[in-house]
Amino acid sequence: MPQLDTSTWFITILSMIVTLFIVFQLKISKHLYPLNPEPKSAMMLKQPNPWEKKWTKIYLPLSLPLQ
């Protein structure tokens, strides 16, 4: 059974890692980030819920009349 030649594995793996690093760096460098992000107001984004429009009473078990 022939022996597997592993002498080129190191340079192959190393060149693959370097190539992946360069590709990802180029991919990230082409992404446009906002220059001056502004925080959005929480009051402007709040949507009224249907249960906030009307008054509701919550009955606790201890506040029920005695039987």
Backbone bond lengths (Angstrom), bond angles and torsions (degrees), N, CA, C in turn:
res aa  C-N    CA-C-N  psi(-1)  N-CA   C-N-CA  omega(-1)  CA-C   N-CA-C  phi
1 M - - - 1.454 - - 1.537 107.96 -
2 P 1.345 117.85 127.39 1.479 118.98 -176.97 1.529 112.31 -72.31
3 Q 1.294 113.34 149.64 1.461 120.81 179.60 1.537 109.10 -80.15
4 L 1.332 116.23 140.57 1.468 120.91 -179.72 1.528 108.79 -77.83
5 D 1.316 115.96 127.65 1.466 120.72 -179.23 1.523 109.40 -84.50
6 T 1.326 116.93 111.86 1.467 121.83 -177.48 1.527 111.96 -107.79
7 S 1.325 117.40 14.28 1.460 119.71 -175.20 1.532 112.71 -67.90
8 T 1.323 118.00 -25.30 1.479 119.66 -178.00 1.520 112.99 -97.74
9 W 1.315 117.60 0.06 1.466 119.77 -176.96 1.516 111.93 -64.76
10 F 1.301 117.24 -41.09 1.471 120.27 -176.17 1.522 111.04 -60.99
11 I 1.300 118.16 -49.27 1.466 121.09 -178.42 1.528 110.39 -68.72
12 T 1.314 117.79 -32.84 1.470 121.19 178.11 1.523 110.44 -66.53
13 I 1.315 117.52 -48.55 1.468 121.65 -179.79 1.525 110.46 -66.02
14 L 1.317 116.93 -41.49 1.461 120.61 179.65 1.529 111.28 -63.89
15 S 1.310 117.34 -44.15 1.464 119.69 179.47 1.529 111.22 -67.57
16 M 1.321 117.88 -33.27 1.456 121.22 176.94 1.534 110.69 -65.33
17 I 1.316 117.10 -43.02 1.463 121.06 179.67 1.529 110.52 -65.05
18 V 1.314 117.21 -43.60 1.468 121.24 178.74 1.524 110.40 -63.13
19 T 1.330 116.99 -42.84 1.462 120.82 179.24 1.518 110.98 -63.48
20 L 1.319 117.92 -44.37 1.466 120.94 177.78 1.523 111.33 -61.99
21 F 1.312 117.04 -40.49 1.458 120.63 178.34 1.524 110.56 -61.60
22 I 1.334 117.29 -45.75 1.473 120.77 -179.79 1.519 110.81 -64.52
23 V 1.317 117.13 -42.72 1.476 120.52 -179.90 1.527 110.42 -61.81
24 F 1.313 117.65 -44.88 1.460 120.11 179.85 1.521 111.83 -67.63
25 Q 1.321 117.47 -36.55 1.460 119.49 177.03 1.523 110.87 -63.86
26 L 1.316 117.55 -41.87 1.464 120.67 177.53 1.516 111.32 -65.63
27 K 1.313 116.63 -38.05 1.461 120.98 179.26 1.527 110.85 -65.32
28 I 1.317 116.69 -43.07 1.469 121.08 -179.26 1.523 110.62 -70.50
29 S 1.331 117.68 -36.24 1.466 119.90 -176.70 1.527 112.01 -69.89
30 K 1.322 118.12 -22.37 1.462 121.01 179.09 1.527 112.55 -84.81
31 H 1.318 117.20 -9.29 1.460 120.84 179.96 1.522 109.77 -77.33
32 L 1.333 117.07 132.33 1.463 121.54 -179.06 1.524 109.85 -93.44
33 Y 1.303 115.28 118.59 1.453 120.71 177.55 1.525 108.79 -97.00
34 P 1.339 118.79 148.79 1.472 119.74 176.46 1.529 110.64 -65.66
35 L 1.309 115.91 137.99 1.465 119.72 -176.27 1.523 112.14 -72.61
36 N 1.327 116.85 -45.54 1.460 120.18 -177.28 1.520 109.10 -132.85
37 P 1.328 118.08 86.09 1.462 119.13 -179.65 1.522 111.31 -68.95
38 E 1.324 116.03 136.38 1.459 121.04 179.24 1.523 109.14 -110.99
39 P 1.324 116.95 132.33 1.470 118.72 179.25 1.526 110.35 -68.98
40 K 1.329 114.98 139.83 1.455 119.70 178.97 1.521 108.86 -86.99
41 S 1.311 114.98 143.32 1.455 120.30 -179.34 1.523 109.99 -71.13
42 A 1.316 115.74 135.96 1.460 119.90 179.64 1.520 110.39 -72.30
43 M 1.319 118.07 -28.29 1.466 120.66 -179.92 1.534 110.72 -70.00
44 M 1.316 118.01 -33.63 1.452 120.40 -179.17 1.530 110.85 -73.41
45 L 1.321 117.77 -29.66 1.448 121.36 -176.13 1.525 113.02 -87.27
46 K 1.340 117.89 -12.55 1.455 120.31 -174.34 1.521 110.59 -72.99
47 Q 1.327 115.50 126.26 1.455 121.71 177.17 1.528 108.73 -99.01
48 P 1.323 117.65 135.45 1.468 118.60 178.95 1.537 110.78 -71.01
49 N 1.309 115.03 133.88 1.457 120.55 178.20 1.523 109.22 -88.70
50 P 1.314 118.79 150.97 1.476 120.04 -178.39 1.522 112.81 -60.50
51 W 1.361 116.78 -32.63 1.459 118.02 -178.15 1.522 112.48 -79.81
52 E 1.330 118.92 -7.97 1.454 120.75 177.08 1.530 111.88 -86.94
53 K 1.334 117.82 -11.11 1.454 120.94 -177.30 1.515 112.34 -82.30
54 K 1.327 117.53 -23.90 1.460 119.33 -176.75 1.525 110.30 -127.47
55 W 1.325 114.90 158.45 1.454 121.19 -179.50 1.515 109.17 -83.92
56 T 1.300 116.83 132.81 1.460 120.51 175.75 1.517 108.75 -127.33
57 K 1.316 115.39 146.80 1.458 120.71 179.50 1.521 108.85 -105.88
58 I 1.319 115.97 134.82 1.455 121.73 178.93 1.522 107.49 -103.66
59 Y 1.315 116.07 122.47 1.458 121.31 179.33 1.516 109.84 -94.74
60 L 1.306 115.52 120.18 1.458 120.85 176.33 1.521 109.53 -84.23
61 P 1.311 119.05 151.61 1.476 119.80 179.92 1.519 112.64 -58.98
62 L 1.336 118.09 -34.02 1.465 120.12 -177.88 1.539 111.94 -77.94
63 S 1.322 118.61 -14.77 1.457 119.40 -178.66 1.519 112.78 -92.61
64 L 1.338 116.27 0.65 1.452 119.47 177.55 1.530 109.40 -74.84
65 P 1.338 116.88 151.31 1.476 118.40 179.84 1.538 111.49 -65.19
66 L 1.305 114.42 148.74 1.476 120.22 -179.29 1.512 109.72 -70.75
67 Q 1.321 116.40 145.65 1.470 120.00 179.70 1.497 111.52 -113.23
